[in-house]
Amino acid sequence: MNDEPKFHDLVSLRRALDDRLRRLEQDLKKMTGNVHAQVEQRKALARSLELSRRLLDMYEQVQGSPSWETAAPVATGSVSTSEAQAGGGPASQPGEADTGDTGTEQFLRFDQNRHGYTLRLSRIPGGLTKGVPAPALLSFCNGAGVTLFAIDLIEEATPYGPAYRSTDVKAFVPGHWIRDFLELSEQVSALKKELDIRKKYDPAEISKLKRQFGI
């Protein structure tokens, strides 16, 4: 029986603390314009447009391109993104630059509907486990290097080669660029299907099927 008043005191204390935290969050929501709710709305819009999947498809199609540029390290060993984005043509030796604590960054510049865009891949140094690729950020930027859309990039090994997936949207600034992005995505999808068709009817593949099935 002696424990009952203490139990009630503990419940009362917890309720008081919960009320205090609830008021605190309400006040901060008002002060900040409820940014977190707006972020969730933006993420929902990105999901409805399948922007993450489309960006992954783009990366898979161009990852082997020789036109990737490397962010040149500055004196401190870190990347100056603005300098890398303001640079000239493709680097003579595309690849990853060792940028010290900031990881590595690569850029692929292109035009869509006469608008300049950049695909940027930023790798975070030091994977969590030895032999595991470092986590990466895949960004779609405008010609000035401003990030318009970004996702985390997770690379997984499969018997057929690396596979890529994303778990979250890291940045999304809606604008007129979305139309260019969607058009580019459809072009990439059509190119992928064309390559699959050509591979399906490749003379070597046809000969292999004929041999295996006695045709």
LUMKOL-635454 format. One record per residue (C-alpha): residue number from 0; residue in one letter; x, y, z. Coordinates in pm, whole numbers. Layout:
BEGIN
NUM_a_X_Y_Z
...
# end
This chain:
BEGIN
0_m_0_0_0
1_n_286_234_74
2_d_398_208_-290
3_e_66_333_-426
4_p_126_706_-359
5_k_469_676_-521
6_f_308_506_-822
7_h_56_787_-859
8_d_334_1043_-818
9_l_530_876_-1099
10_v_226_873_-1330
11_s_158_1237_-1255
12_l_520_1327_-1321
13_r_518_1144_-1653
14_r_197_1314_-1761
15_a_338_1652_-1666
16_l_656_1586_-1863
17_d_457_1461_-2163
18_d_243_1776_-2156
19_r_554_1991_-2136
20_l_715_1815_-2432
21_r_393_1837_-2632
22_r_369_2213_-2574
23_l_735_2250_-2665
24_e_688_2072_-2995
25_q_375_2273_-3075
26_d_560_2599_-3009
27_l_857_2492_-3224
28_k_623_2387_-3506
29_k_472_2735_-3507
30_m_812_2901_-3498
31_t_956_2693_-3783
32_g_645_2676_-4002
33_n_613_2301_-3943
34_v_898_2228_-4184
35_h_895_1855_-4110
36_a_538_1820_-4236
37_q_630_2010_-4552
38_v_930_1781_-4604
39_e_704_1476_-4580
40_q_472_1631_-4839
41_r_768_1684_-5073
42_k_881_1326_-5023
43_a_529_1203_-5097
44_l_531_1402_-5422
45_a_869_1253_-5516
46_r_736_903_-5448
47_s_424_965_-5657
48_l_645_1065_-5952
49_e_882_771_-5889
50_l_1176_1011_-5895
51_s_1403_782_-5693
52_r_1353_487_-5925
53_r_1398_707_-6232
54_l_1723_855_-6098
55_l_1858_507_-6021
56_d_1774_397_-6378
57_m_1963_699_-6513
58_y_2268_620_-6304
59_e_2271_254_-6407
60_q_2271_353_-6774
61_v_2552_609_-6750
62_q_2773_477_-6469
63_g_3019_336_-6720
64_s_3035_651_-6931
65_p_3386_792_-6990
66_s_3248_1146_-6956
67_w_3242_1149_-6576
68_e_3447_1433_-6429
69_t_3636_1411_-6105
70_a_3619_1676_-5835
71_a_3974_1809_-5794
72_p_4086_1819_-5426
73_v_4170_2160_-5286
74_a_4475_2228_-5069
75_t_4303_2111_-4751
76_g_4224_1773_-4903
77_s_3852_1844_-4930
78_v_3639_1910_-5236
79_s_3532_2260_-5328
80_t_3199_2175_-5489
81_s_3155_2517_-5643
82_e_3498_2497_-5805
83_a_3432_2147_-5936
84_q_3098_2255_-6081
85_a_3248_2561_-6247
86_g_3524_2362_-6418
87_g_3572_2305_-6786
88_g_3532_1991_-6999
89_p_3563_1628_-6894
90_a_3874_1528_-6705
91_s_4134_1340_-6906
92_q_4131_1060_-6648
93_p_3773_1014_-6525
94_g_3745_840_-6189
95_e_3724_912_-5822
96_a_3929_1180_-5650
97_d_4059_1115_-5301
98_t_3912_1405_-5107
99_g_4017_1317_-4755
100_d_3747_1338_-4493
101_t_3484_1449_-4745
102_g_3501_1128_-4952
103_t_3490_1135_-5331
104_e_3278_1318_-5587
105_q_3215_1263_-5956
106_f_3009_1466_-6202
107_l_2841_1393_-6533
108_r_2721_1700_-6723
109_f_2453_1693_-6993
110_d_2179_1899_-7160
111_q_1807_1831_-7178
112_n_1578_2063_-7374
113_r_1865_2315_-7391
114_h_1894_2320_-7013
115_g_2218_2216_-6845
116_y_2211_1955_-6570
117_t_2461_1757_-6367
118_l_2444_1410_-6220
119_r_2661_1405_-5907
120_l_2782_1104_-5712
121_s_2926_1171_-5366
122_r_3075_885_-5168
123_i_3110_909_-4792
124_p_3451_785_-4670
125_g_3493_472_-4463
126_g_3227_207_-4513
127_l_3084_56_-4196
128_t_3235_-284_-4276
129_k_3559_-373_-4447
130_g_3494_-468_-4808
131_v_3154_-292_-4813
132_p_3128_2_-5056
133_a_3110_341_-4889
134_p_2759_489_-4869
135_a_2684_738_-5143
136_l_2459_1029_-5230
137_l_2324_1051_-5585
138_s_2210_1401_-5685
139_f_2042_1560_-5986
140_c_2158_1923_-6011
141_n_2096_2221_-6236
142_g_2364_2380_-6453
143_a_2480_2598_-6164
144_g_2536_2292_-5944
145_v_2234_2350_-5719
146_t_2089_2020_-5597
147_l_1732_1969_-5721
148_f_1682_1609_-5612
149_a_1900_1367_-5416
150_i_1874_1015_-5277
151_d_2097_781_-5084
152_l_2259_520_-5308
153_i_2313_168_-5179
154_e_2513_-75_-5391
155_e_2455_-446_-5346
156_a_2650_-731_-5507
157_t_2449_-990_-5701
158_p_2550_-1289_-5919
159_y_2469_-1070_-6220
160_g_2668_-768_-6111
161_p_2600_-470_-5882
162_a_2242_-369_-5807
163_y_2137_-31_-5672
164_r_1861_82_-5441
165_s_1763_382_-5232
166_t_1596_406_-4893
167_d_1523_777_-4862
168_v_1491_1110_-5041
169_k_1760_1347_-4913
170_a_1665_1662_-5106
171_f_1384_1773_-5337
172_v_1319_2123_-5469
173_p_1018_2110_-5707
174_g_1030_2326_-6019
175_h_1010_2335_-6398
176_w_1309_2100_-6415
177_i_1081_1808_-6328
178_r_944_1806_-6684
179_d_1295_1778_-6827
180_f_1375_1508_-6573
181_l_1068_1301_-6661
182_e_1133_1334_-7034
183_l_1493_1228_-6984
184_s_1377_936_-6772
185_e_1145_814_-7050
186_q_1428_840_-7301
187_v_1656_639_-7073
188_s_1383_377_-7028
189_a_1336_349_-7405
190_l_1712_315_-7455
191_k_1727_40_-7193
192_k_1448_-151_-7367
193_e_1620_-107_-7704
194_l_1944_-250_-7565
195_d_1754_-546_-7419
196_i_1588_-614_-7755
197_r_1918_-594_-7943
198_k_2078_-828_-7689
199_k_1787_-1070_-7723
200_y_1835_-1092_-8101
201_d_2212_-1072_-8105
202_p_2349_-1326_-8359
203_a_2561_-1493_-8091
204_e_2258_-1529_-7862
205_i_2043_-1666_-8145
206_s_2313_-1921_-8236
207_k_2338_-2024_-7872
208_l_1962_-2082_-7847
209_k_1956_-2280_-8170
210_r_2236_-2500_-8041
211_q_2081_-2555_-7698
212_f_1735_-2638_-7831
213_g_1833_-2819_-8149
214_i_1674_-2568_-8381
# end
